[in-house]
């Protein structure tokens, strides 16, 4: 049995709260249940699984959204950024500090996954009639392996060089990973072991950032920062810090903490609504609202002048950077109230419009050459099951499908009723995919599991 999950975004807590430990407790309980069902074979008999593999399909550790990119533990600023020269020894040192901070902040959650690799997963032994002996305390240990493949928020573990091995080893030890020494793979072709494993299940899998030019520069490859890194660090991470630095005595207690949740607001288009909603709910004066808005505008303008951003502006035609610039200049000219109205109109126009990468699956060699029955991405946070093609007869008889592994995340989602009142509801999302081979799960090939629970 193979489980695929992605986009957990375990953060160090300096920018936003990660998904709670309760999500991991729920996952472990469900994994035991799924493994029990998967042990029922196609012939109707019970035989415990021989092996369980878990593939972490990128954006597991939230390396991007940490204030350590901006200042050290004592609040002293420094110049290292995701787009700095990674051959600078200070780069690897900073990544190691961020890694340690993330692992410490999520120690309980990660320990639950590591316990699976250390102890295995116990299943009831079979009786003489090949039924599960549910009443006995005896358990058959089923070995569990966990593999880590990076995405656009944890791509740093893909960087070459011995300088980054300390960080990778921290992660290997914390999760009990089966990854070999060296850079974590970004694509399955970089790991013979993963390629062999996925071939057993007729799966092609990748994180999905390859098709997002805001978060991946094709010309530079995965060992380079993207526009998403720059916006995340210089605007979303910095904004609460600057507000606290410049306005801490002017704002009600707790408002800075609420601004740290910007990275969890959905849809991202609603970030201005989130900010203005926090200001209104806390009765922030118009004078202080204007000051806070000026901080936001200044950070956005600084972002646009970064060499990384200007370089991208030259590379693309009028679309990506120019669109960002238009949006930022819009906030320069209008109030949060007017911006609210613009966002609400767009939200109503596009309420049901979720980002889908299903069409990219049609371009994959594994799909075109019928090497894979399942094309699996993460990245979009949008769980999907999309039929791609069906070959009803002949030597290549099969059904091909695209699946997205969704996310494990805490969201603050804009309410549908009267969005102009800036009402956001918190909840946690938990999605994972299960795949089976041979006669596991009665011959079934896959299942998807997605749930939402209150924050």
C-alpha positions as CSV (number, residue, x, y, z in Angstrom):
1,X,0.0,0.0,0.0
2,X,1.2,3.5,-0.9
3,X,0.0,6.7,0.7
4,X,0.7,10.1,-0.9
5,X,0.2,13.4,0.9
6,X,1.6,16.9,0.3
7,X,1.5,20.5,1.2
8,X,1.5,20.2,5.0
9,X,3.5,23.4,5.4
10,X,4.8,22.7,8.9
11,X,6.1,26.1,9.9
12,X,8.2,27.5,12.8
13,X,5.2,29.6,14.0
14,X,6.8,33.0,13.3
15,X,4.5,33.8,10.4
16,X,1.5,31.5,10.8
17,X,0.3,28.5,12.8
18,X,0.8,25.1,11.1
19,X,-1.9,22.5,11.0
20,X,-2.4,21.0,14.5
21,X,-1.1,17.8,16.0
22,X,-4.7,16.6,15.9
23,X,-4.4,16.2,12.2
24,X,-1.5,13.8,12.5
25,X,-3.3,11.8,15.3
26,X,-6.3,11.5,13.0
27,X,-4.1,10.4,10.1
28,X,-2.4,7.7,12.1
29,X,-5.7,6.3,13.3
30,X,-7.1,6.4,9.7
31,X,-3.9,4.7,8.4
32,X,-4.4,1.8,10.7
33,X,-8.0,1.4,9.5
34,X,-7.0,1.7,5.8
35,X,-4.2,-0.9,6.3
36,X,-6.7,-3.3,7.9
37,X,-9.1,-3.0,5.0
38,X,-6.2,-3.2,2.5
39,X,-5.2,-6.6,4.0
40,X,-8.4,-8.1,2.7
41,X,-7.4,-9.7,-0.6
42,X,-9.1,-10.2,-3.9
43,X,-9.9,-13.8,-3.0
44,X,-11.9,-12.6,0.0
45,X,-9.3,-13.7,2.6
46,X,-7.4,-11.6,5.1
47,X,-3.6,-11.5,4.9
48,X,-1.7,-8.6,6.6
49,X,0.1,-6.2,4.3
50,X,3.8,-6.8,3.7
51,X,4.8,-3.2,3.4
52,X,3.4,0.4,3.7
53,X,5.1,3.3,1.9
54,X,4.3,7.0,2.5
55,X,5.4,9.6,-0.1
56,X,5.6,13.2,1.1
57,X,5.0,15.0,-2.2
58,X,6.6,18.4,-1.4
59,X,5.9,21.5,0.7
60,X,6.1,19.4,3.9
61,X,8.3,21.8,5.8
62,X,7.4,25.5,5.5
63,X,10.9,26.9,5.0
64,X,9.7,30.1,3.2
65,X,7.4,31.6,5.8
66,X,9.8,32.2,8.6
67,X,11.0,35.6,9.9
68,X,14.5,34.1,10.3
69,X,14.9,35.1,6.6
70,X,14.7,38.7,7.8
71,X,16.3,38.8,11.2
72,X,18.0,36.5,13.6
73,X,16.6,35.1,16.9
74,X,17.6,38.4,18.6
75,X,15.8,40.6,16.1
76,X,19.0,41.7,14.3
77,X,18.6,42.0,10.5
78,X,20.8,40.2,8.0
79,X,21.2,40.1,4.3
80,X,20.7,36.4,3.5
81,X,17.5,35.6,1.4
82,X,16.3,32.6,-0.5
83,X,17.7,34.2,-3.7
84,X,21.2,34.9,-2.2
85,X,24.2,32.9,-3.3
86,X,23.6,29.5,-1.8
87,X,27.4,28.8,-1.9
88,X,27.8,31.4,0.9
89,X,28.3,29.4,4.1
90,X,25.9,31.7,5.9
91,X,23.1,30.4,3.6
92,X,23.4,26.8,4.7
93,X,23.8,28.0,8.4
94,X,20.5,29.9,8.1
95,X,18.7,27.1,6.5
96,X,19.8,24.8,9.3
97,X,18.5,27.3,11.9
98,X,15.1,27.5,10.1
99,X,15.0,23.7,9.8
100,X,15.7,23.3,13.5
101,X,13.1,25.9,14.4
102,X,10.4,24.1,12.3
103,X,11.2,20.7,13.7
104,X,11.1,22.0,17.3
105,X,7.8,23.7,16.7
106,X,6.2,20.6,15.3
107,X,8.0,17.9,17.3
108,X,4.9,16.2,18.5
109,X,3.3,16.0,15.0
110,X,6.5,14.7,13.3
111,X,7.1,12.2,16.1
112,X,3.8,10.5,15.2
113,X,5.1,9.9,11.7
114,X,8.5,8.8,12.9
115,X,6.9,6.3,15.3
116,X,5.4,4.5,12.2
117,X,8.9,3.9,10.8
118,X,10.4,2.9,14.1
119,X,7.7,0.5,15.3
120,X,5.9,-0.3,12.1
121,X,2.1,-0.5,12.0
122,X,0.5,-3.3,13.9
123,X,-2.2,-5.4,12.3
124,X,-4.2,-8.3,13.8
125,X,-2.8,-11.7,12.9
126,X,-4.8,-14.0,10.6
127,X,-6.8,-16.8,12.1
128,X,-6.7,-20.3,10.6
129,X,-9.7,-19.4,8.5
130,X,-7.7,-16.3,7.3
131,X,-9.9,-13.8,9.1
132,X,-8.4,-11.0,11.3
133,X,-8.0,-12.0,15.0
134,X,-9.4,-8.8,16.3
135,X,-9.8,-9.9,19.9
136,X,-6.1,-10.8,20.5
137,X,-3.6,-8.3,21.6
138,X,-1.0,-9.8,19.3
139,X,-0.1,-7.7,16.3
140,X,1.8,-8.4,13.1
141,X,4.3,-5.5,12.6
142,X,4.1,-4.1,9.1
143,X,7.2,-2.1,8.1
144,X,6.6,1.5,7.1
145,X,8.9,3.6,4.9
146,X,8.6,7.4,4.4
147,X,10.1,9.2,1.4
148,X,10.4,13.0,1.0
149,X,10.2,14.8,-2.4
150,X,10.5,18.6,-2.3
151,X,8.3,21.3,-3.7
152,X,8.5,25.1,-3.9
153,X,8.4,25.9,-0.2
154,X,11.1,23.3,0.8
155,X,13.2,23.2,-2.3
156,X,16.3,24.2,-0.2
157,X,16.8,20.5,0.7
158,X,17.4,19.9,-3.0
159,X,20.5,22.1,-3.1
160,X,23.7,20.3,-3.8
161,X,26.7,20.2,-1.5
162,X,27.8,18.9,1.8
163,X,27.0,22.2,3.5
164,X,23.3,21.3,3.4
165,X,23.7,17.7,4.6
166,X,23.3,18.8,8.3
167,X,19.8,20.2,7.5
168,X,18.8,17.2,5.5
169,X,20.0,14.8,8.2
170,X,17.9,16.7,10.8
171,X,14.9,16.0,8.6
172,X,15.8,12.4,7.9
173,X,16.2,11.7,11.6
174,X,13.1,13.6,12.6
175,X,10.8,11.8,10.2
176,X,12.7,8.5,10.1
177,X,13.0,9.0,6.3
178,X,14.2,6.3,3.9
179,X,15.8,9.0,1.7
180,X,19.4,8.2,0.8
181,X,22.1,10.7,1.7
182,X,22.4,13.7,-0.6
183,X,19.8,16.2,-2.0
184,X,16.2,15.3,-1.6
185,X,14.7,14.7,-5.1
186,X,12.4,17.2,-6.7
187,X,11.4,14.9,-9.5
188,X,11.0,11.1,-9.3
189,X,13.5,10.5,-12.0
190,X,16.2,11.7,-9.5
191,X,15.6,8.7,-7.3
192,X,15.9,5.1,-8.6
193,X,14.2,3.8,-5.5
194,X,11.2,6.1,-5.9
195,X,10.9,5.4,-9.6
196,X,10.8,1.7,-8.9
197,X,8.3,2.1,-6.1
198,X,5.9,4.2,-8.1
199,X,6.2,2.0,-11.2
200,X,4.7,-0.9,-9.0
201,X,1.6,1.2,-8.6
202,X,1.6,2.6,-12.2
203,X,1.9,6.1,-10.9
204,X,3.7,9.2,-12.1
205,X,4.0,11.8,-9.4
206,X,5.6,15.2,-8.9
207,X,4.9,18.2,-6.7
208,X,3.4,20.3,-9.5
209,X,5.4,23.6,-9.1
210,X,7.0,22.8,-12.5
211,X,3.9,24.3,-14.1
212,X,3.7,27.4,-11.9
213,X,6.0,30.1,-13.3
214,X,5.3,32.3,-10.3
215,X,6.9,29.7,-8.1
216,X,9.4,28.1,-10.5
217,X,11.8,29.5,-13.1
218,X,12.2,26.8,-15.8
219,X,15.4,28.4,-17.1
220,X,17.0,28.2,-13.6
221,X,15.6,24.9,-12.4
222,X,14.7,24.0,-8.8
223,X,17.9,25.1,-7.2
224,X,16.9,28.7,-7.6
225,X,14.4,31.1,-5.9
226,X,11.3,32.3,-7.6
227,X,8.9,35.3,-7.4
228,X,6.9,33.4,-4.8
229,X,9.9,33.3,-2.5
230,X,10.5,37.1,-2.9
231,X,6.8,38.0,-2.3
232,X,6.6,35.7,0.6
233,X,9.7,37.0,2.4
234,X,9.6,40.7,1.5
235,X,5.9,41.3,1.8
236,X,3.9,38.6,3.7
237,X,6.7,37.7,6.2
238,X,7.9,41.3,6.7
239,X,4.5,43.1,7.0
240,X,3.6,42.0,10.5
241,X,7.2,42.7,11.6
242,X,7.1,46.3,10.3
243,X,3.6,46.9,11.7
244,X,4.8,45.8,15.1
245,X,8.0,47.8,14.8
246,X,6.3,51.0,13.7
247,X,2.8,50.8,15.3
248,X,3.0,48.5,18.3
249,X,1.8,51.3,20.7
250,X,-1.0,52.4,18.3
251,X,-2.8,49.1,17.8
252,X,-4.9,46.9,20.0
253,X,-3.3,43.8,21.5
254,X,-3.4,40.8,19.3
255,X,-3.8,42.5,15.9
256,X,-0.2,41.9,14.9
257,X,-0.7,38.2,15.7
258,X,-3.7,38.2,13.4
259,X,-1.7,39.7,10.6
260,X,0.8,36.9,10.9
261,X,-2.0,34.6,9.5
262,X,-1.9,36.3,6.1
263,X,-0.3,33.2,4.5
264,X,-3.3,31.1,5.6
265,X,-6.0,33.4,4.2
266,X,-8.1,31.9,1.4
267,X,-8.6,32.9,-1.3
268,X,-5.3,34.8,-1.5
269,X,-7.2,37.5,-3.4
270,X,-9.0,38.2,-0.1
271,X,-5.8,39.3,1.8
272,X,-6.8,43.0,1.7
273,X,-10.2,42.0,3.1
274,X,-8.5,40.1,5.9
275,X,-6.4,43.2,6.8
276,X,-9.3,45.6,6.7
277,X,-11.5,43.2,8.6
278,X,-8.9,43.0,11.4
279,X,-8.8,46.8,11.5
280,X,-12.5,47.2,11.6
281,X,-13.1,44.5,14.2
282,X,-10.5,46.1,16.4
283,X,-11.8,49.7,15.9
284,X,-8.5,51.0,14.5
285,X,-8.8,54.7,13.7
286,X,-8.7,56.0,10.2
287,X,-5.4,57.6,10.9
288,X,-3.8,54.4,11.9
289,X,-5.4,52.5,9.1
290,X,-3.7,54.9,6.6
291,X,-0.4,54.4,8.4
292,X,-0.7,50.6,8.2
293,X,-1.7,50.8,4.5
294,X,1.3,52.9,3.8
295,X,3.5,50.2,5.3
296,X,1.9,47.6,3.0
297,X,2.4,49.9,0.0
298,X,6.0,50.5,0.8
299,X,6.8,46.8,1.1
300,X,5.0,46.1,-2.2
301,X,7.0,48.8,-3.9
302,X,10.3,47.5,-2.5
303,X,9.3,44.0,-3.7
304,X,8.8,45.3,-7.2
305,X,12.4,46.8,-7.3
306,X,14.1,43.6,-6.3
307,X,16.6,42.5,-9.0
308,X,15.0,39.1,-9.0
309,X,11.6,40.7,-9.8
310,X,13.0,43.1,-12.4
311,X,14.9,40.3,-14.1
312,X,11.6,38.3,-14.4
313,X,9.9,41.4,-15.8
314,X,12.4,41.4,-18.7
315,X,11.9,37.7,-19.2
316,X,8.1,37.7,-19.5
317,X,5.8,39.7,-21.8
318,X,3.2,41.9,-20.3
319,X,1.5,39.5,-17.9
320,X,3.0,38.3,-14.7
321,X,5.1,41.2,-13.3
322,X,3.0,43.8,-14.9
323,X,-0.1,42.3,-13.5
324,X,1.5,42.4,-10.0
325,X,2.5,45.9,-10.5
326,X,-1.0,47.0,-11.6
327,X,-2.5,45.4,-8.5
328,X,0.1,47.1,-6.2
329,X,-0.3,50.5,-7.8
330,X,-4.1,50.0,-7.3
331,X,-3.6,49.8,-3.6
332,X,-1.4,52.9,-3.8
333,X,-4.3,54.9,-5.1
334,X,-7.3,53.6,-3.2
335,X,-8.4,52.9,0.3
336,X,-8.8,49.5,1.9
337,X,-12.6,50.1,1.7
338,X,-12.5,50.6,-2.1
339,X,-10.2,47.7,-2.5
340,X,-12.6,45.6,-0.5
341,X,-15.3,46.4,-3.1
342,X,-13.0,45.4,-5.9
343,X,-12.0,42.1,-4.2
344,X,-15.7,41.3,-3.4
345,X,-16.7,41.8,-7.1
346,X,-13.8,39.5,-8.3
347,X,-14.7,37.0,-5.6
348,X,-18.3,36.8,-6.8
349,X,-17.2,36.5,-10.4
350,X,-14.8,33.7,-9.6
351,X,-16.2,32.0,-6.5
352,X,-16.2,28.5,-7.9
353,X,-13.0,29.0,-9.9
354,X,-10.3,26.7,-8.4
355,X,-6.9,26.3,-9.8
356,X,-6.6,23.0,-11.6
357,X,-3.4,21.5,-13.1
358,X,-5.3,18.6,-14.7
359,X,-4.5,19.8,-18.3
360,X,-0.8,19.6,-17.6
361,X,-1.2,15.8,-16.9
362,X,-2.1,15.3,-20.5
363,X,1.4,16.4,-21.5
364,X,3.3,14.0,-19.3
365,X,5.3,11.3,-21.1
366,X,3.9,8.8,-18.6
367,X,0.4,9.6,-19.7
368,X,1.1,9.8,-23.5
369,X,3.0,6.5,-23.5
370,X,0.5,4.7,-21.2
371,X,3.2,4.1,-18.6
372,X,1.1,5.4,-15.8
373,X,-2.6,4.9,-14.8
374,X,-2.3,7.7,-12.3
375,X,-0.8,11.2,-12.7
376,X,-0.4,12.7,-9.2
377,X,0.4,16.4,-8.3
378,X,0.2,18.5,-5.2
379,X,1.0,22.2,-5.0
380,X,-2.4,23.7,-5.8
381,X,-4.0,22.7,-2.5
382,X,-7.1,21.8,-4.6
383,X,-8.0,18.1,-4.2
384,X,-9.1,16.7,-7.5
385,X,-9.9,13.4,-9.2
386,X,-10.1,13.9,-13.0
387,X,-10.6,11.2,-15.6
388,X,-8.1,11.7,-18.4
389,X,-8.6,8.8,-20.8
390,X,-9.9,5.3,-21.1
391,X,-8.7,2.5,-23.3
392,X,-11.5,-0.1,-23.1
393,X,-9.8,-2.9,-25.0
394,X,-6.6,-4.3,-26.4
395,X,-3.1,-4.9,-24.8
396,X,-3.1,-1.4,-23.2
397,X,-6.6,-1.6,-21.7
398,X,-6.7,0.9,-18.8
399,X,-8.2,4.0,-17.3
400,X,-5.9,7.0,-16.7
401,X,-6.7,9.6,-14.1
402,X,-5.3,12.8,-12.6
403,X,-5.3,13.1,-8.9
404,X,-4.3,16.1,-6.7
405,X,-3.2,15.3,-3.1
406,X,-4.7,18.6,-1.8
407,X,-3.2,19.9,1.5
408,X,-3.0,19.7,5.2
409,X,-3.6,23.3,6.2
410,X,-5.3,25.7,8.6
411,X,-7.4,28.2,6.5
412,X,-9.2,31.4,7.2
413,X,-11.8,31.3,4.5
414,X,-14.0,34.2,3.4
415,X,-17.7,33.7,4.2
416,X,-20.0,33.6,1.2
417,X,-22.8,35.5,3.0
418,X,-22.1,39.3,2.9
419,X,-18.4,39.1,2.2
420,X,-18.3,42.9,2.5
421,X,-18.5,42.3,6.3
422,X,-15.1,40.6,6.1
423,X,-16.1,37.5,8.0
424,X,-13.5,34.7,7.9
425,X,-14.1,31.2,9.3
426,X,-11.1,29.1,10.4
427,X,-10.9,25.3,9.7
428,X,-8.4,22.7,9.0
429,X,-8.1,20.6,5.9
430,X,-6.7,17.1,5.6
431,X,-6.3,15.1,2.3
432,X,-4.4,12.1,1.3
433,X,-4.4,9.4,-1.4
434,X,-4.2,5.6,-1.1
435,X,-3.0,3.3,-3.8
436,X,-3.0,-0.5,-3.9
437,X,-1.2,-3.2,-5.9
438,X,-1.7,-6.8,-6.7
439,X,-4.6,-8.2,-4.7
440,X,-4.5,-5.6,-1.9
441,X,-7.8,-4.0,-0.9
442,X,-9.8,-6.7,-2.7
443,X,-8.2,-5.7,-6.0
444,X,-9.1,-2.0,-5.8
445,X,-6.5,0.4,-7.2
446,X,-6.9,3.7,-5.4
447,X,-9.0,5.7,-2.9
448,X,-8.9,9.4,-1.9
449,X,-9.6,10.7,1.5
450,X,-10.4,14.3,2.3
451,X,-11.8,15.9,5.4
452,X,-12.3,19.2,7.1
453,X,-12.4,19.7,10.9
454,X,-12.9,22.8,13.1
455,X,-9.9,24.7,14.2
